[in-house]
Amino acid sequence: MPKHFRAYPIGLIVILAMSSFFAPAQPKADKGPSLKVQADTLMAREDYAGALVLYDKIIQTTKFKAPEDYAVFYSRAYCRYGLAQYADALKDVNQYLEKIPDEQGRLLRLYINQELGDTAAQLEDLNTFLTANPASTQLLRWRASVLMQADRYAAAKKDLRQLLVYEPGPEVKSYLGLCYFYEDNLDSALVIFDEVIASDPAFIQTYLYAGSLCLDEEQFDAALFYIDKGLKQEPTNRTLIFYKGIALVEKDNTTEGCRWLTKAFEAGEDDAAAYLKQYCYGDD
């Protein structure tokens, strides 16, 4: 069957809200107050291109005698991040952190490396943050997400279990089930999903995870078991409707499967089109 889905958790890659960490860094000695005020004002207005031009001028005319003079590199890195110039932003924030190794610079570097897909660099900074804040649930979620992206599922499970102590709930426990699946242990994953369904039957994402993973393993009866349970909770869920159509056509129940695939497509599930063409309408 076509591989339709690799179920990395939607939304698990956690991004913390832009916070006061991202306030423009303020040097103690203002080498060019007029130009800097203009640049900071443009950055606050999210005119990153305009601010970047001014920060470039400030950097060209600054002698960088004191560590606080390097705060302008943070501001320029922030602008470059806003302009999706991630490689250059990383160079600037690293230059800033060499002289001013503070949390706001490290957090910005985390966001930059997230965009660059550098999981090792993200984990290095997250480990530093967690050393100082070991009970932070936001940081544990973030690190677990990055560990899963890096295929380090044993370490991710450790973080998720710790997180469950602080924040028990179906979302985090479902991520734990995903870790077992990606370790090629579907049975243990389904045990976890069954526990989530028993305690939180209205949490739809569990049915989506369990159904899609069973589809990928070509266990179509098991997939239908979870899909049908999910549809009892949310009959109009178009993804579950789509998954049911896939499971049925793969079990050679073409007529019923095509009916469900058509329902999914009409509900806005564009991925159903390929299955309709293959199983219901032919390649012509």
C-alpha positions, 0 to 999 in steps of 0.5 A: 500500500502507498505509505501515506503518513509518518505520524510524527506528532502534530504540534509536538515540535513545541515552540514557546511563545515569543517572550520578554527574552526577545526584547532588544538587548540594551547596551550600557553605553550607547555609542550612537543613540540616534541611529540605535533608537531608529533601528530599535524602533524599526525592529519593534515595528517588525520592519526587519529589513529597515532595521538591518540596514541601520544595525549594519551601520552601527556595527561598522562604526563601533569599536567593540571595546566592552562586552556590552557593545556586542549587544547590537549583534543580538539585535541584528541576529533577531532581524535576520531571524525575522527575515529567515536569514537563519545562517547569518542570524546564527553567526550573529547570535554566536558572536553575541553569546561569546561576549554576553552568554545570557538566556535571551541569546541562547533562546534566540539561538534555539529558535534559529537552530530549530529553523536550521534543523540542527537537533544536536545544537538545540539539545545542547542549549535545551540541556543548559536551560534544563540544568537550571530549570529541571522541573520546567514542563515547557522545556521538557516538552521541547526537549522531548520533541527534539529528541523524537526528531533526532530518533532518540526515542529512549531519551524522549521516553524518559523526558515524557515519563518525567513530564507525565509526573508533572502534567498527566494527560492524554497528549503526552502519554500518546507521544509516549506511545509514538516513541514505542512505535518508532522503536518498532514496538507496535504492541507496546504502543497500542497498549499505551493508546488503549490506556489513553482511550480508556482514561480519555475517550474524547481525545481524538488524536489517540485514534488518529495515531493508532489508526494511522500506525496500524495502516502503515503496518498493514494491520487493517483490522486493527486500524478499523478498530481504532478508526471506528472508535474514533468516529463514534466520538467525532463522526465528521472527522475527515481524517478518520473518514479518510483512514477508514476508506484506506483500510476498507479498500486495502481489505478489498472492500472496494465499494464501501471503501470508495464511498468513505474515500469520496466522503473524505474528499468531499469534506476537504481531504485532498489526499483522498484523491490519489486513493480514489484514482487508484482504487475507485476510478482507475488510472485513466 
